[in-house]
Amino acid sequence: MAEKEKVANRYDRWASFYDSVDTFPIVGRPQEKWKNKAIDALDLSGEERVLDIGTGTGRILPKISQHLNEGEVIGIDISEGMLKRSRERIKNKEIHEQASAKYDDILDSKFPDNHFDSIIATFTFTTLPNPRKAVEECARILKKEGSMIVLDTGRPENSYGKPLFYPMMISAKIFGRTHMDRDIEQILENEFEVERINSHMVGMVYTLKCKIKK
Ligand SMILES: C[S@@+](CC[C@H](N)C(=O)[O-])C[C@H]1O[C@@H](n2cnc3c(N)ncnc32)[C@H](O)[C@@H]1O
């Protein structure tokens, strides 16, 4: 089975309990804080077309919608199970005028060139089979003056974080197929000017602001 199907099947299986794990207080509270900061960093004026890559159950779509007037936010994913949850959320929160959830693979996106004003990806790049290809696609579909916010996990900034990093990295790899040992910042630098705007847990969680290289 191709890697894409494996990833989609895995998230299909997790879709029904993903939110309960994600909102479990010890995990959920800091995550919510980090995600709110990432949304603030989009610096939306209200008219933008925003893309949320690997939207999952669409937890950030209502928050982004609150910042939009004429604009729209599209959450994409390759897991139909996760998209179903996302669409239920859009319906329950009555935000269908600003938000939608669509099937799209960020490794081979169907969106045209220069289409989005802003892109956001929360904890997605470390789960993608080919993050380099995803970065190329992001640079293609983002408008040249647009910006992308990436919230994700990685190696600690100093040795104090190491005792925590290795058990977390190994369990994330085994149970979540999440690659915390990837240098997402370096991969993004192939196409973008990258600025680290937030750092949490000795840098093991970070927010990057990315602008297309001139
Ligand atoms: C760890 S979850 C993050 C979900 C959400 N962004 C959050 O912060 O809770 C990663 C998501 O990326 C999706 N995904 C994986 N590969 C993808 C791809 N090639 N294109 C689009 N989405 C993908 C998965 O199906 C999953 O829903």
The ligand as a MOL file (V3000), in Angstrom:
LIG
                    3D

  0  0  0     0  0            999 V3000
M  V30 BEGIN CTAB
M  V30 COUNTS 27 29 0 0 0
M  V30 BEGIN ATOM
M  V30 1 C -1.0590 15.3210 13.4730 0
M  V30 2 S -2.4860 15.6540 12.4890 0 CHG=1
M  V30 3 C -2.6810 17.4080 12.7990 0
M  V30 4 C -4.1240 17.8200 12.7120 0
M  V30 5 C -4.3860 19.2810 13.0630 0
M  V30 6 N -3.6730 20.1900 12.1830 0
M  V30 7 C -4.0560 19.5780 14.5100 0
M  V30 8 O -3.2620 20.4850 14.7870 0
M  V30 9 O -4.6130 18.9110 15.3920 0 CHG=-1
M  V30 10 C -1.8520 15.6460 10.8270 0
M  V30 11 C -2.9630 15.7170 9.7790 0
M  V30 12 O -2.3340 15.8410 8.4860 0
M  V30 13 C -3.0840 15.0600 7.5590 0
M  V30 14 N -2.2310 14.7490 6.4130 0
M  V30 15 C -1.2490 13.8000 6.3320 0
M  V30 16 N -0.7090 13.7730 5.1060 0
M  V30 17 C -1.3540 14.7420 4.3760 0
M  V30 18 C -1.2330 15.2030 3.0310 0
M  V30 19 N -0.3480 14.6560 2.1890 0
M  V30 20 N -2.0370 16.2140 2.6140 0
M  V30 21 C -2.9490 16.7580 3.4580 0
M  V30 22 N -3.1100 16.3620 4.7450 0
M  V30 23 C -2.3200 15.3710 5.2120 0
M  V30 24 C -3.4900 13.8280 8.3690 0
M  V30 25 O -4.5270 13.1050 7.7650 0
M  V30 26 C -3.8490 14.4770 9.7130 0
M  V30 27 O -5.2130 14.8210 9.7850 0
M  V30 END ATOM
M  V30 BEGIN BOND
M  V30 1 1 1 2
M  V30 2 1 2 3
M  V30 3 1 2 10
M  V30 4 1 3 4
M  V30 5 1 4 5
M  V30 6 1 5 6
M  V30 7 1 5 7
M  V30 8 2 7 8
M  V30 9 1 7 9
M  V30 10 1 10 11
M  V30 11 1 11 12
M  V30 12 1 11 26
M  V30 13 1 12 13
M  V30 14 1 13 14
M  V30 15 1 13 24
M  V30 16 1 14 15
M  V30 17 1 14 23
M  V30 18 2 15 16
M  V30 19 1 16 17
M  V30 20 1 17 18
M  V30 21 2 17 23
M  V30 22 1 18 19
M  V30 23 2 18 20
M  V30 24 1 20 21
M  V30 25 2 21 22
M  V30 26 1 22 23
M  V30 27 1 24 25
M  V30 28 1 24 26
M  V30 29 1 26 27
M  V30 END BOND
M  V30 END CTAB
M  END
